[in-house]
């Protein structure tokens, strides 16, 4: 059937279709640009870390029920590990080490410059055997004592708050248990503890807490919301009645230097607990050398 033999209705319909096809459109269809990808992270992407720290079994750790909102846990190993020799032990010797909360054989081996395999063999352990807090390990042929500090990419940390434990003696294990019994969620409320040479720990030894290893907020300073944004460091001792040991102050200076440089924390944001606006406390004690702290932080 040709166009001339079609009905009037069919001719009208075809003309309208042709006009619509030839006429310029009233609307244009925009093509979405390619997805540029997510915005850049505040910190560079986590790089692979060659140490086996993240894969090591850790000392048993079971936090109590918490009434707070669950803290954010950042999985994986540290982005960097910083080590510093505290001193040599002379000729290699056998010593004993009490496992603290979430310690690993890898970290202990780095502390004493002993291969992990030697520690496993001396204690009849296998790499996947669980460790227990308070367990005593034989460390054969220990050569030195080192500070071993894990650093994590985390923009959360803006301040550093220094405390004392207000106890004459202690270590991470005992204070972890004490804080747990007092109702602190996840036990030990500080991120780092600097020992005073009691209960089997070295004078000036730096212990990392489970909070630091898990990158969780602290339970050491409510004033100013510091628990959420400040790294808590505590020195074992009651500095209302005695001064910190020289070794503790040296370790504190080193730890402050490492943390300030890595997290870019200005000296003005390093303070004693009592110096936090709104804090009603004398911590870290009237005999704590605050001027020394300020001089250390300003370096």
C-alpha positions in Angstrom: 0.0 0.0 0.0 1.5 3.4 -1.1 1.2 6.6 0.7 -1.5 7.9 -1.8 -3.8 4.9 -1.2 -3.7 5.2 2.7 -6.6 6.6 4.6 -6.6 10.2 5.9 -5.9 9.1 9.4 -2.9 7.0 8.4 -1.5 9.9 6.4 -1.9 12.3 9.3 -0.2 9.9 11.7 2.8 9.3 9.4 3.3 13.1 8.8 3.4 13.7 12.6 6.0 11.0 13.1 8.2 12.5 10.3 7.9 16.0 11.7 8.9 14.8 15.2 11.9 13.0 13.9 13.1 16.1 11.9 12.4 18.8 14.6 15.2 19.6 17.2 14.6 18.1 20.6 13.4 20.2 23.6 15.5 18.1 26.0 19.0 16.8 25.9 20.2 13.7 27.5 23.3 14.3 29.6 25.9 11.5 29.8 27.3 11.1 33.3 31.0 11.7 33.6 33.2 8.7 34.6 33.3 8.0 38.3 36.5 9.7 39.6 36.9 7.3 42.5 36.7 8.0 46.2 38.4 11.2 47.7 41.9 10.8 48.9 42.3 9.4 52.4 43.5 11.7 55.2 46.5 9.4 55.4 48.3 7.4 52.7 46.9 3.9 52.1 48.3 1.4 54.5 51.4 -0.2 53.0 52.3 -3.9 53.5 54.4 -4.4 56.5 57.0 -7.2 56.4 57.1 -8.1 60.1 54.9 -11.0 61.3 53.5 -9.0 64.2 50.0 -8.9 62.8 49.9 -12.6 62.3 51.3 -13.5 65.8 49.1 -15.1 68.5 48.7 -12.6 71.2 48.4 -13.1 74.9 44.8 -14.0 75.8 42.6 -10.9 76.2 38.9 -10.8 76.9 37.4 -7.3 77.5 34.5 -7.0 79.9 31.0 -5.9 78.8 31.0 -2.2 77.9 28.2 0.3 78.5 29.8 2.6 75.9 29.4 2.5 72.2 31.8 0.0 70.7 35.1 1.6 69.9 36.5 1.5 66.4 39.1 -1.2 66.0 41.5 -0.8 63.1 42.6 -4.3 62.0 46.0 -5.2 60.7 49.6 -4.7 61.8 51.4 -1.5 62.5 52.4 0.8 59.7 55.8 1.2 61.3 57.8 -0.2 64.3 60.3 2.0 66.0 63.1 0.4 68.1 65.7 1.9 70.4 68.3 0.1 72.5 68.0 0.8 76.2 71.2 -1.0 77.2 73.3 -4.1 76.6 73.3 -7.0 79.1 76.9 -7.8 78.6 77.5 -11.4 77.7 74.4 -13.2 76.5 72.4 -14.5 79.4 69.1 -16.4 80.1 66.4 -14.2 81.6 62.7 -14.5 82.3 59.9 -12.4 80.8 56.3 -12.2 82.1 53.9 -11.8 79.2 51.8 -8.6 79.3 48.4 -8.0 77.8 48.4 -8.8 74.0 52.2 -9.2 73.8 53.5 -11.4 71.0 56.6 -13.6 70.7 57.7 -11.4 67.8 57.7 -8.3 69.9 59.5 -10.0 72.8 62.1 -11.4 70.5 62.8 -7.8 69.3 63.0 -6.5 72.8 65.9 -8.9 73.7 67.5 -9.4 70.3 66.7 -13.1 70.3 65.2 -15.0 67.4 61.6 -16.1 67.8 62.6 -19.7 67.1 64.9 -19.7 70.1 62.1 -18.6 72.4 59.7 -21.2 71.0 62.3 -23.9 71.5 63.3 -22.8 75.0 59.7 -22.8 76.1 58.5 -25.9 74.1 56.0 -23.7 72.2 54.8 -23.8 68.7 54.1 -20.6 66.6 50.4 -21.0 66.9 50.2 -21.9 70.6 48.1 -19.4 72.6 49.9 -17.2 75.1 48.5 -16.3 78.5 48.9 -13.0 80.4 51.3 -13.5 83.3 52.9 -16.5 81.6 56.6 -16.7 82.3 58.9 -17.2 79.3 62.5 -18.3 79.3 64.5 -15.9 77.0 67.8 -17.7 76.1 70.9 -15.7 75.2 69.4 -12.3 75.7 71.8 -9.6 74.5 70.1 -6.3 75.1 66.8 -4.6 76.1 65.1 -2.4 73.5 62.0 -0.2 73.4 59.7 -1.6 70.6 56.9 0.9 69.7 54.2 0.2 67.1 52.9 3.2 65.1 49.6 3.2 63.3 48.2 5.5 60.6 45.4 7.1 62.5 44.4 10.8 62.3 42.5 10.5 65.6 45.4 11.4 67.8 45.8 15.2 68.4 47.0 15.4 72.0 49.2 13.5 74.5 48.2 13.4 78.2 50.7 12.3 80.9 49.6 10.6 84.1 50.9 8.7 87.1 49.4 5.4 88.3 49.4 6.7 92.0 50.7 3.3 93.0 54.2 2.5 94.3 54.5 -0.5 92.0 52.8 -2.0 89.1 53.1 -3.2 85.5 50.7 -3.5 82.5 49.3 -6.8 83.8 48.4 -5.6 87.3 47.1 -2.2 86.3 45.1 -3.8 83.4 43.4 -6.0 86.0 42.9 -3.1 88.4 41.2 -1.0 85.8 39.1 -3.9 84.6 37.9 -4.4 88.2 37.0 -0.7 88.5 34.8 -1.0 85.4 37.0 0.5 82.8 35.9 -0.9 79.5 38.8 -2.9 77.9 40.8 -2.8 81.1 44.0 -0.7 81.1 42.9 2.9 80.4 46.2 4.2 79.1 47.9 3.6 75.8 51.4 3.3 77.1 52.9 2.5 80.6 56.4 3.3 81.7 57.6 1.0 84.4 59.6 1.9 87.5 61.5 -1.4 87.9 59.0 -3.2 90.1 57.1 -6.5 89.6 59.7 -7.9 87.2 59.8 -5.0 84.7 62.7 -2.8 83.9 63.1 0.7 85.2 62.0 2.8 82.3 60.6 -0.1 80.3 57.8 1.0 77.9 54.7 -1.3 77.7 52.0 -0.9 75.0 48.5 -1.5 76.1 45.7 -3.4 74.3 44.1 -0.1 73.5 47.1 1.1 71.6 47.5 -2.2 69.7 43.8 -2.1 68.8 43.9 1.7 68.2 41.0 2.3 70.6 40.1 5.5 72.4 41.4 5.8 76.0 39.9 5.7 79.5 42.2 8.2 81.1 40.8 11.7 80.8 37.2 12.6 80.4 37.8 16.4 80.5 37.8 18.1 77.1 36.8 14.8 75.4 40.4 13.7 75.6 39.6 10.0 75.7 38.7 10.3 72.1 41.6 12.3 70.8 44.5 12.0 73.2 47.2 9.3 73.6 47.4 8.5 77.3 50.9 7.8 78.8 51.2 6.8 82.5 54.3 6.4 84.6 54.2 3.8 87.4 54.6 5.6 90.7 52.9 8.0 93.1 54.4 11.4 92.4 52.6 13.0 95.3 55.3 11.4 97.5 58.3 10.6 95.2 59.7 11.7 91.9 59.9 9.6 88.7 63.1 7.8 88.2 65.7 9.2 85.8 65.1 6.2 83.6 61.4 6.8 83.5 61.9 10.4 82.4 64.4 9.4 79.7 61.9 6.8 78.4 59.1 9.4 78.5 61.2 11.9 76.6 61.9 9.3 73.9 58.3 8.2 73.6 57.1 11.8 73.4 59.5 12.5 70.6 58.4 9.4 68.6 54.7 10.1 69.0 54.9 13.8 68.4 57.0 13.4 65.3 54.8 10.7 63.8 51.4 12.2 64.6 52.6 15.9 64.2 51.4 16.9 67.7 52.6 20.3 68.7 54.4 20.8 72.1 51.4 22.9 73.3 49.2 19.9 73.0 51.3 17.7 75.3 50.2 18.2 78.9 49.8 16.7 82.3 46.4 15.4 83.3 45.9 18.3 85.7 46.6 20.8 82.9 43.6 19.8 80.8 40.9 22.4 81.0 38.1 21.1 83.2 40.2 18.3 84.8 39.8 18.2 88.6 42.9 16.3 89.6 46.5 16.7 90.7 47.7 13.9 88.4 50.5 13.3 87.6 51.4 14.4 91.1 52.9 17.5 92.7 56.4 16.1 92.5 56.2 15.4 88.8 58.6 17.7 87.0 56.1 19.5 84.7 58.8 21.9 83.5 60.9 19.0 82.4 57.9 17.7 80.5 57.4 21.0 78.7 61.1 21.3 77.9 61.0 17.8 76.5 57.9 18.4 74.4 59.3 21.6 72.9 62.4 19.9 71.4 
